[in-house]
Amino acid sequence: MTRKHHLFFIIIVICLLSLPIGYFCGLQETTKIHGVEIITELPSLQTSSFSNKIFQNQFENYWSSHFLFRKAALKAKNQLYDWFNFNQIHSGYNGLIIEGKDDYLFEKMYFDALRSPCLPVPTELEKLAELKQRFNQKGIELYFILAPNKAVTYSEKLPNRYRFFLNDTCRYDKLLTKTIAATGIPVYNAQKLMHHIKNNEKMPVFPKTGTHWNLYAAGRTLQETAELFKWPTVELTQLEQSKKPYFVDEDLAQLLNLYDRFESREIYIKPVLKASHKLNGTTTLIGNSFLHEYRYVLIESQISSTSLLPYYENPPLTPENIEAILQSKRVVLIYTDIALIQKNDQFYQKLETLLNALKQENIFLFQDQKTEQRLKLTGLSFPENWGRWSDGKEVTMTFDTHDKVKDLILNIEGFALLHEKMPSQQITVYVQDKPLTKWLFQLNQPMPVLRLHIPKEKFGPDGKTVLKFIIDHPVVPKEIGLNEDFRQLGFAFIRLSIDD
């Protein structure tokens, strides 16, 4: 090897070594590592943990998140990866970020959904019809918003090699809209609106460096859905501009973790919206990450307030989530096409969970269908696979007794929530607001007899007889360290039957 080659090799090595040095010297503005990083604590060395190799595993995890130059090495590795593939596929986010034309970034999964062969729409989507029917029985309105796909909206910005394989016949938004509409659910296809805005209003609908629609696109969608769903009218009063991104407008750029910061230097816009009046009742949003921008414009328009908008994304629905949903006035599903064509997506898991909860609402409480038909309930939590908890201080049961000529005798199977921190619970039972009996439950003591004898003389004169169960001290399990449940629990109703 000649002296000239030696010199060239040394220069290359120095350049590579200078990357982390330059990073620590602040010579380049860099993006932060995306997400919340849980830093492992230094494990304590004990004889038992060392002999069982527990300490070694814990220390390995600690070292992986603390070793010297970790962030610099990560960024340098990603930058080298990008250089070697000419910045066409970036290394951030497991190499799933595509750089298109004019600084447009795309998440590769949204493009892959449009490649041949076209995937069929899962038949499970037809279960929405049953969900709508069961929601309507409870007085809950159900709507669907099909969120847009950036790869479809800005397909002309994809690299040529990707556009060549783009299958225009795989327009799932059209097929999904038709399938959802067939269930009777009002559905709005936001993908069609995105094309209209881009071509006619000449406004951006996706940020160059983000994967989600921008606030303007979400705001215009709110206007159109409000009209379709017969909600209050939403007026767009003005537009604000900012050099700083809103929400996750730069989420793809941040995911790159590059040594050289990726910047598009675009101007971000935010609509100022105003609703003619507010919606009544709670609106619950269920969807994937596209619901955040829609939720923001929904609140900003004053069509509803933050406290009335619980929303649930990828995690499974918890019992508390289901309770909130079942107490809603309306439920809006917001999902992209990529989510609905994957059978294992969390959308289908949530759909199944909701259907099971609605199907089991009266199961495990009534011994026979006749009992269910003559009884109305308030103050109970959502159904579980064994029964239902009381939630709050009062549970009411309203019986239809207009044609009953004998006394009403109820047999109740259940138990009170008892704990070392709550060793006793008293429940007072009222008939037509007059005391009937008291039940006293004590920890490690025999249970009272849960049988109620209601003479016909105490029936309501209008044919409706109301029982009230007043729980003296409802317990929040979270507050006594039992679990993470925030409900106010007192008595668990397992089964109820009426002696004829």
NORZI-V365908 format. One record per backbone hydrogen bond with DSSP energy under -1.0 kcal/mol. NH is the residue of the N-H (numbers start at 0). CO is the residue of the C=O. E is the energy in kcal/mol with one decimal. If there is no record, write none. Layout:
BEGIN
nh: [NH NH]
co: [CO CO]
e: [E E]
END
This chain:
BEGIN
nh: [5 6 7 8 9 10 11 12 13 14 15 16 17 21 22 23 24 25 26 49 50 51 52 53 54 56 57 58 59 60 61 62 63 66 69 72 73 74 75 76 77 78 79 80 81 82 83 84 85 86 87 89 94 97 98 99 100 103 104 105 107 109 111 112 113 114 124 125 126 127 128 130 131 132 133 134 135 136 138 139 140 142 143 144 145 146 152 153 156 157 161 162 163 166 169 170 171 174 175 176 177 178 179 180 181 182 183 184 187 189 189 193 194 195 196 197 198 199 202 209 213 217 218 219 220 221 222 223 224 225 226 227 228 230 234 236 237 239 241 248 250 251 252 253 254 267 269 271 273 274 275 278 282 283 284 285 286 287 290 291 294 295 296 297 298 299 300 301 302 307 308 311 321 322 323 324 325 327 328 329 330 331 332 333 334 339 340 341 344 348 349 350 351 352 353 354 355 356 357 358 359 364 365 366 371 372 373 374 375 377 380 383 387 389 390 391 394 395 396 397 398 399 400 403 407 409 410 411 412 414 416 418 421 424 426 427 428 429 430 431 433 435 436 438 440 442 444 450 451 453 457 458 462 464 466 467 468 469 470 471 474 477 478 481 488 491 492 493 494 495 496 498]
co: [1 2 3 4 5 6 7 8 9 10 11 12 13 17 18 19 20 22 21 45 46 47 49 48 48 52 53 54 55 56 57 58 59 62 66 68 69 70 71 72 73 74 75 76 77 78 79 80 82 81 84 96 90 105 87 103 156 100 207 97 95 106 107 108 110 111 121 122 123 124 125 126 127 128 129 130 131 132 135 134 328 330 185 332 187 334 148 149 153 154 158 158 159 113 166 168 169 170 171 172 173 174 175 176 177 179 180 179 143 145 187 189 190 191 192 193 194 195 196 206 204 213 214 215 216 217 218 219 220 221 222 223 224 225 273 271 271 269 267 245 247 208 208 249 250 241 239 237 234 300 232 302 307 329 309 331 311 333 287 288 290 291 292 293 294 295 296 298 297 304 305 284 317 318 319 320 321 324 281 281 140 283 142 285 144 335 336 338 341 344 345 346 347 348 349 350 351 352 353 354 355 361 361 495 367 368 369 371 397 395 388 386 492 490 378 487 468 377 466 375 464 373 462 400 453 451 496 449 494 491 489 421 418 440 438 469 436 467 433 465 430 428 428 426 424 422 441 448 409 407 454 455 459 398 396 429 394 427 392 425 488 484 475 476 474 414 387 412 412 364 410 408]
e: [-2.2 -2.3 -1.9 -2.4 -2.2 -2.1 -1.9 -2.2 -2.4 -2.3 -2.2 -2.4 -1.6 -3.1 -1.8 -2.3 -1.7 -1.1 -2.4 -2.4 -2.3 -1.7 -1.1 -2.0 -1.7 -1.3 -2.3 -2.9 -1.9 -1.8 -2.0 -2.8 -1.8 -2.0 -1.5 -3.0 -2.2 -2.4 -2.5 -2.5 -2.3 -2.4 -2.4 -2.1 -2.1 -2.4 -2.2 -1.1 -1.4 -3.0 -1.5 -3.1 -1.5 -2.8 -1.9 -3.9 -3.2 -1.4 -3.0 -2.5 -3.0 -1.6 -2.4 -1.1 -2.2 -1.4 -1.6 -1.9 -1.8 -1.7 -1.5 -2.0 -2.7 -2.0 -2.4 -2.5 -2.7 -1.6 -1.5 -2.9 -2.3 -2.4 -2.2 -3.3 -2.9 -2.3 -2.5 -2.8 -1.9 -1.3 -1.3 -2.2 -2.0 -1.8 -1.5 -1.4 -1.6 -1.4 -3.4 -2.0 -1.9 -2.1 -2.9 -2.4 -1.4 -1.5 -1.6 -1.0 -2.3 -1.8 -1.0 -2.1 -1.6 -1.7 -2.8 -2.4 -2.3 -2.9 -1.2 -1.1 -2.4 -2.2 -2.6 -2.6 -2.0 -2.1 -2.0 -2.2 -3.0 -2.4 -1.4 -2.3 -3.4 -3.1 -3.2 -2.5 -1.0 -3.2 -2.5 -2.0 -1.9 -1.1 -1.5 -2.5 -1.7 -3.2 -2.7 -2.8 -2.1 -2.6 -2.6 -2.5 -1.7 -2.4 -1.8 -2.6 -2.0 -1.7 -2.2 -1.2 -2.8 -2.0 -2.2 -2.0 -2.0 -2.8 -1.8 -1.9 -1.3 -1.3 -2.1 -1.4 -2.3 -2.2 -2.2 -2.5 -2.6 -1.6 -2.4 -1.9 -3.0 -2.7 -2.5 -2.3 -1.6 -1.4 -1.2 -1.1 -2.0 -1.1 -2.6 -2.3 -2.1 -2.2 -2.6 -2.2 -2.4 -2.2 -2.4 -2.5 -1.9 -1.1 -1.4 -2.1 -1.4 -1.9 -1.0 -1.2 -1.8 -1.8 -3.4 -2.8 -2.4 -2.2 -2.7 -2.7 -1.7 -2.0 -2.4 -2.8 -3.2 -2.0 -2.5 -1.2 -2.8 -2.7 -2.6 -2.7 -3.1 -1.4 -2.4 -1.9 -1.5 -2.5 -2.7 -2.2 -3.0 -2.8 -3.1 -2.5 -1.7 -3.5 -1.3 -3.1 -3.2 -3.0 -1.8 -1.2 -2.3 -3.3 -2.0 -1.5 -1.7 -2.3 -3.1 -2.3 -2.9 -3.0 -2.9 -2.5 -3.8 -2.2 -1.3 -2.5 -3.1 -3.5 -2.9 -2.9 -1.7 -2.2 -2.1 -2.3]
END
